Amino acid sequence: MPISITRLKSRPTVCKVSFKLDAQDAAGAEQAFLTGSFNNWDTASHPMKRNKNGSFSLDVELPKGEEVSFRYLLGDGRWLNEKAASEFRYCAFADADNSVLKL
């Protein structure tokens, strides 16, 4: 599950973050959503694009200097973390670790 961060020269307070969930991790899911602290954990506001090979992707602009907690939610109800996250932090509400990205 690669992730890439691009610092925008034209907008120095914003980073473009490319989230990619590979087909193997998605394991045949028809839908995937990006959810986290940046969207108040809304499970539907950031649907990811399903690619022909079964992977999913989404580009999001997030404030530079922020720390963002997030997870992927697949259409079948499975939650996944980002393997390339900066760190993982336990969340008592979910009784699971969240991916953390430091921008």
RAZIVEN-V817368 format. One record per backbone hydrogen bond with DSSP energy under -0.5 kcal/mol. CO is the residue of the C=O (numbers start at 0). NH is the residue of the N-H. Records with the same first field share a line. If there is no record, write none. Layout:
CO->NH + NH
This chain:
0->83
1->19
3->17
4->6
5->7 + 15
6->8
10->13
12->63
13->7
14->16 + 61
15->5 + 17
16->18 + 59
17->3
18->57
19->21
20->55
21->25
22->26 + 27
25->28
30->74
31->47
32->34 + 72
34->70
35->38 + 40
36->39
38->41
45->33
48->50 + 56
50->53
54->50
55->20
56->48
57->18
59->16 + 61
61->14
62->65
65->102
67->100
68->36
69->98
70->34
71->73 + 79
72->32
73->76
77->73
79->71
80->82
81->84
86->99
88->97
90->94 + 95
95->90
97->88
98->69
99->85 + 86
100->67 + 102
102->64
